[in-house]
Amino acid sequence: MRADDGPKRPGLLRRIGRAFVMLFVIFGLVGPVLTVAIYRVVPPPITWLMVQRLFEGQGFHRKWVPLNAISPTLARSVIAAEDAKFCDHHGFDFEAMEKAMAHNERSKRIRGGSTISQQTAKNVFLWPGRSYVRKGLEAYFTVLIEVLWGKPRIMEVYLNSVEWGPGVYGAEAAAQKNFGVGADHLNSAQAARLAAILPSPLKWRAAAPGPYVQRRSGRITKAAGVVRREGGAECVL
């Protein structure tokens, strides 16, 4: 061993450390921001859930349409069903989270407290499942899309990406599959039914709803009327 071999090792370790830091900055910080920025103008092509469903043999039915080609009553219905404060919060509804946690502590039926922004971040950028790591990433992407996209784009991506049945994604495919019309021709009852099945799109059916979905869609229709009268969807319509 030469006498000058010793000092070289700390220098090598420092270079390796700097390389890891650079990789973290590129892939952990710059990468997500760049991806979110691209998706502000480019439709997200496919999601982790869509890939998983393809491997499960469910097929793939999706047609991207702009927000102005989707019936406004659908946006009001999903706001009424999923996130009544969508236009007021900045990505997180902490009151809804607290209520969901309290409900889940005393009931076996799990209730979610995620906003439409959080659901969009999860659907577009992350894999299915529950873990603290994924929840942390969901919060990070939620902040990014709220800042870089804004409410209209969040709603547009949500309505074009959400699962609405086996292999059915987005409002256009769901409207055609269930009612034989385009998303721009959905009436209030049809929109309410689509919103009603969102918690369990593989279990419930919008075209031939059972008693529970019928009752839920009736409540959503009334709530969507309140959203319309009180301007609860003005940030996207």
N, C-alpha and C positions, 0 to 999 in steps of 0.2 A: 504493500500500500504506500502510495506516495504521500509525502507530508502535506501536500495541498489538497488532498481528497476531502478532508473533513469539512472545510468551510463551504464546499459546493452544495452539500445536501440541504442546508437551510435555504439557500437561494433557489434550489429546485422546488422545494415545498412552497415557497412564496409564489413562484410562477404558477404552480398547479392551483394554489388557492385563488390567485387572480383569475385564472381561467374558469374556475367554478363560479366565481362571482360574476364574471361576464356572461356565462351561460345562463345563470339565474336571472340576470337583468334582461337578457334577450328573450328567453323563453317564459320567464315568470312574470315580467312586467311589460316589456315592449310587445311581445307576441300577442297577449290578450288584448291590449289596447289597439294594436294594428288590426287584429281580426274584427273587433267590435266596430272600428272605424270603417272597414271595408263593408261589413254587413249593414252599415247605415244606408248604403246605396245599392248593394248587391244582395239579392235574395239568398239566404242561407240554403245551400243545396240539399243537405241531408243532416239528420241528427243521430246521436247515439241510439236513441230509442227506435228510430226507423230502421237502423241497421240490425238491432236486436230482433225486431219483429220480422224482418226479412229472413233471418236465420231460423225463426220459429215457423216460417212458411206462410206468413199472413199476407204477402203481396205488398204492393206499393201503389197507392192511388192518391195523387196530389197534383194540383194545378195552381200555381201562384197567380194571384190576382191583386191589383192595387186596392188600397183601402176604399177608394171611391167607387170600386166595383163590387163592394159588399154592402148589403142592405144595412142601413144605420140601425135598424131594430135589432140586429144581431149584436152589434157592439154594445147597445144599451142592455140587452139581455145578459151578456156575459159579465158586464159590470155589475148588474143587479144580483147575479148569481154568485160571482166569484170575488168581487172586490168593489164594494160600494163607494169606497173613498179613493178610487183610482186616480181621479183628477186632482185630488187634494194632497196626497202624500208624495214623498220623494223616493218611493221604492219600497218602503216598509210601513206596515200598519201595526204598530206595537200594541195597540189596544186589542186588535183582532188576535195577535199572537198570544197575549195573556189569557184571553177568553178560551182560545183553543187548548192551551196548556191546562187550564182549570177543568175544562170539559174532559180532556183525555185522562186526567187523573182519576175521575170518578166513573168513566164509561169505557167499555171495551171497544166501542165504535170510534175509531180515530177521526178527529176533525182537524183539517189543515187550517193554518192561519196565514198561508203565503198569499202575497198580492199577485196580481197579473204580471207585474214587473219581475217578481221573483220566479214565477212559473215560466216566463219567457226565457230568463237567464238559464234556468235549469234545463228547459226543453232544448234550447238551441246549442248550448255550449258544454253541457255536462252529461254524464252517464246516469242511467237509472240507479236507484238505490238510496239508502239512508246511512250517512256517516257524518261525523263532525268535520272531516276534511271537505266533503262535498258541500256541506252547508256553509262552510267558510268561503269556498270558491263561489258558491251561489250568491252570497252577499257581495263579494267583490265584483262579479259580473253585473249584478243588479245596479250597483253604483255606477259602473261604466255605462250601461245602456241608458240609465236615467240622464246622465250628463251628456253623452255623445249622440243619443238617438232622439230623446224627447218622447212625449206621450203618443203622438200619432204613429210614429214608426214602431214603437213598442206594441201598440195594438195591432198594427198591420202584420208584424212578424208573428205575433201570438195567434191571430186568426188564420194565418197561413201555415202554421207549424203544429198546432195542437192536435193530439190524437182524438179522432171522432168515431172510432170503430176499428174492427180488425183490418189493418192495412189502409185505413182511410185517414188522411191528414189534411187539415186546412178546410176553410169554409166552403170553397168551391166544390171540392170532392164530396164533402159531407152533404151539401145541398143537393147535388146531382144524385148521389147514392140513395139518400133517404126520401127525397121529394120530387126528383126529376126536374128540378129547376136550377138555374144559376144562383149563385150567392147573392146577386143583386136583386133577385125576385123573391127572396124569403119574406113571408109575412110574419106578423108578430107571434102567432101560435107556433109556427115552424121554428122560428128563432128561439123561442122559449124552450121548445123541446130539445133543440141542440144544446142549449146552455144547461138544461137539466141533466143531461147524461155525462157532462164533463168529468164529474168525480170518478165515474166508472164506465168509460166508453166501451169496454169490452164485455161488460155485463148487461148494460141497459141499451135499449133501442129507441131511437127518436121516431122512426117511421111507424112502429107498432108498439107504442108505450104501454107498460103495465100500469096498474093502479098507482104505484108510488111515483113513477115518472109523470103520470098525468097530474097528480096532486102537486108535485114539485113544479112542473111547468106552469100550472095555474098561478102559483105564488110568484113565480118569476115574471109572468106576464104583468101582474099587478105592480110588482116592484120596478119593472122596466118603465111602466107608466110614470111612476114617481121619479125615476131617474130623468125621464124626458121633461117632466114639468119643472123639476128643480134644477135642471142644467147639469146633472151629474155626469154627462158625457160630452160637455162642451169642449173639453180639451182635445177631443179626437174627431168631433163631427162639426 
